[in-house]
Amino acid sequence: MIPWEFLGSAQVPGNGGKLSLYMRGGEFSIRIDNCELMNSRVHASEDSLAKLACARVTDRLNPRILIGGLGMGYTLAAALNSLGDKGRVVVAELLPEVVQWNHGTLAHLAGHPLQDKRVSIRNIDVARIIQKESKSFDAILLDVDNGPEGLVRKGNDWLYSVEGLEAAFTALRPAGVLAVWSANTDRGFAQRLRQAGFKVDEVKVRARGNRGGGRHSIWLAVRTS
């Protein structure tokens, strides 16, 4: 068995944990403390997050997408592949180190999506963008934790609260989509989405796509007015 090689780490602000990058052969892993957040061999559900959300807005003239969390770039790449030439994607990534990894060590995994001219990257908490915008995005994609709770940093809990979801509702254009990835289901979160005014669908996807793997949840919440 090839041992994991430690490549780098970043301290998550706001009393968060330590995010670390590891490599084993051609496989990469990003972990928060001792919990694996993502692995380069298992990303079909992250791809689905973008595909399912973008499928609902690609008929718009100039779709504008906000992605919270860069990860290994797979969700961003899937969004770009789903959008036309006039689509635009804003990526909010809190940690500069993650952006650096995606410009360097991890860049090849998803096909260098940060080089696409349709992408703008902001080193900022996605919550700050959501709080300031009104009817600005056709879709908001959130994959900043393992589900609707602040695993990476407790400050992320706001995103999944009724207040945070109402702010996301405001930031979306009419019939816009809030898409949230989760390793597990969460009935309370679906209820909060509805309380915030969304029409909600929960879709089950496999971690490895057609090859199986664990079942993950993606909530597709549509702004109803």
C-alpha positions in Angstrom: 0.0 0.0 0.0 1.4 3.4 -1.0 1.4 5.7 2.0 -0.3 9.1 1.9 2.0 12.1 1.4 1.2 15.3 3.1 1.3 18.2 0.7 0.0 21.2 2.6 -2.5 22.6 5.0 -4.6 25.7 5.8 -6.1 26.9 9.0 -9.8 27.6 8.6 -10.6 31.0 10.2 -13.4 31.5 12.7 -12.4 28.7 15.1 -12.4 26.2 12.2 -10.2 23.2 11.9 -7.1 22.5 9.8 -7.7 21.7 6.2 -5.0 19.3 4.8 -4.1 18.1 1.3 -2.7 14.6 0.8 -1.5 12.6 -2.2 -1.1 8.8 -2.8 0.0 7.9 -6.3 -2.4 9.8 -8.5 -5.1 10.1 -5.8 -5.7 13.3 -3.8 -7.5 13.8 -0.6 -8.6 16.9 1.2 -9.4 16.5 4.9 -10.6 18.6 7.8 -8.7 17.3 10.9 -9.4 13.5 10.6 -12.5 13.7 8.4 -12.1 13.3 4.6 -14.1 16.0 2.8 -13.3 15.0 -0.8 -11.3 12.5 -2.8 -10.2 12.8 -6.4 -11.4 9.2 -7.1 -15.0 9.9 -5.9 -16.5 13.0 -7.3 -19.6 12.0 -9.3 -22.0 13.5 -6.8 -20.1 16.8 -6.8 -20.5 16.8 -10.6 -24.2 16.1 -10.2 -24.6 19.1 -8.0 -23.7 21.4 -10.9 -25.4 19.3 -13.6 -28.7 19.2 -11.8 -28.8 22.8 -10.9 -27.5 24.2 -14.2 -30.0 22.0 -16.2 -32.7 24.2 -14.7 -31.2 27.5 -15.8 -29.2 26.9 -19.1 -32.1 28.1 -21.2 -31.6 31.6 -19.8 -29.9 34.2 -21.9 -26.9 35.0 -19.6 -27.0 32.6 -16.7 -24.9 33.7 -13.7 -23.9 31.1 -11.1 -22.4 31.4 -7.6 -20.5 28.4 -6.3 -19.6 28.2 -2.6 -16.5 26.1 -2.1 -13.9 25.4 -4.8 -12.8 22.0 -3.5 -10.9 20.2 -6.2 -12.6 22.0 -9.0 -15.0 19.3 -10.1 -18.2 21.1 -9.4 -16.9 24.2 -11.2 -15.8 22.2 -14.2 -19.2 20.5 -14.4 -21.0 23.9 -14.2 -18.8 25.3 -17.0 -19.6 22.2 -19.2 -23.3 22.8 -18.6 -23.3 26.5 -19.4 -23.1 28.2 -22.7 -20.4 30.7 -23.7 -22.4 33.6 -22.2 -22.7 31.9 -18.8 -20.6 33.3 -15.9 -19.5 31.6 -12.7 -18.4 33.3 -9.5 -16.6 31.0 -7.1 -16.3 32.0 -3.4 -13.5 30.2 -1.7 -12.5 31.3 1.8 -9.0 29.8 1.8 -6.3 31.2 -0.5 -4.4 27.9 -0.1 -7.3 26.0 -1.8 -7.2 28.4 -4.7 -3.4 27.9 -4.9 -3.8 24.1 -4.9 -6.3 24.4 -7.8 -3.9 26.5 -9.8 -1.1 24.1 -9.1 -1.1 20.5 -7.7 -4.8 19.9 -8.3 -5.3 21.9 -11.6 -5.2 18.9 -13.9 -7.9 16.9 -12.1 -10.9 18.8 -13.4 -9.2 20.1 -16.6 -7.9 23.5 -15.3 -11.3 25.1 -14.9 -9.8 28.2 -13.2 -8.3 29.1 -16.6 -11.7 29.5 -18.1 -12.5 33.2 -18.9 -16.1 32.7 -17.7 -14.8 32.2 -14.1 -14.1 34.8 -11.4 -12.7 33.6 -8.1 -13.2 35.5 -4.8 -11.3 34.8 -1.6 -14.3 35.4 0.6 -16.9 33.7 2.7 -19.8 32.8 0.3 -22.2 34.0 3.0 -20.9 37.6 2.6 -21.8 37.5 -1.1 -25.2 36.1 -0.4 -25.9 38.7 2.2 -25.2 41.6 -0.1 -26.9 40.5 -3.3 -30.5 40.8 -4.5 -31.8 38.9 -7.6 -28.2 38.5 -8.9 -27.8 34.8 -9.5 -29.7 32.2 -11.5 -28.2 29.4 -9.3 -26.3 29.2 -6.0 -24.4 25.9 -5.4 -23.2 25.2 -1.9 -20.6 22.5 -1.1 -18.7 24.0 1.8 -19.4 21.2 4.3 -20.3 17.5 4.4 -24.0 18.6 4.7 -26.2 21.4 6.1 -24.2 22.0 9.2 -20.9 23.8 9.9 -18.4 21.0 9.8 -15.5 23.0 8.4 -16.3 26.1 10.5 -19.2 26.8 12.8 -19.8 30.1 11.0 -21.2 28.1 8.1 -24.2 27.2 10.2 -25.7 30.5 9.2 -25.9 29.3 5.6 -28.3 26.5 6.6 -30.4 28.5 9.0 -33.8 30.0 8.0 -32.1 33.5 8.0 -29.4 32.3 5.7 -31.8 30.5 3.4 -34.0 33.6 3.2 -30.9 35.6 2.2 -30.1 33.0 -0.5 -33.8 33.3 -1.7 -33.2 37.1 -2.0 -29.9 36.7 -3.9 -31.5 34.5 -6.5 -33.4 35.7 -9.6 -37.0 34.6 -10.0 -37.2 30.8 -10.4 -33.5 30.6 -9.4 -32.1 27.4 -7.9 -30.3 26.9 -4.6 -28.5 23.6 -4.8 -26.9 22.1 -1.7 -24.7 18.9 -1.5 -24.8 16.6 1.5 -23.3 13.3 2.4 -26.6 12.4 4.2 -30.3 13.3 4.2 -31.7 15.9 6.7 -35.4 16.3 7.1 -35.0 19.4 9.2 -33.1 21.1 6.5 -35.7 20.4 3.9 -38.3 21.9 6.2 -36.2 25.1 6.7 -35.9 25.4 2.9 -39.7 25.4 2.6 -40.0 27.8 5.5 -37.7 30.2 3.6 -40.1 30.1 0.6 -38.5 27.5 -1.7 -40.1 24.6 -3.6 -37.9 21.7 -2.7 -36.7 18.5 -4.4 -34.2 16.1 -2.8 -32.3 14.0 -5.3 -30.2 10.9 -4.4 -27.0 10.4 -6.3 -24.2 7.9 -6.1 -20.8 8.9 -5.0 -19.2 7.0 -8.0 -22.0 7.6 -10.5 -22.7 4.5 -12.6 -20.1 2.6 -10.6 -22.1 2.9 -7.4 -20.7 4.1 -4.1 -22.5 5.7 -1.2 -25.8 7.6 -1.7 -25.5 11.4 -1.3 -28.3 14.0 -1.2 -28.6 17.1 -3.3 -31.4 19.5 -2.5 -32.7 21.6 -5.4 -34.7 24.5 -4.0 -36.4 26.8 -6.4 -37.3 30.4 -5.7 -41.1 30.5 -6.1 -41.5 34.2 -6.7 
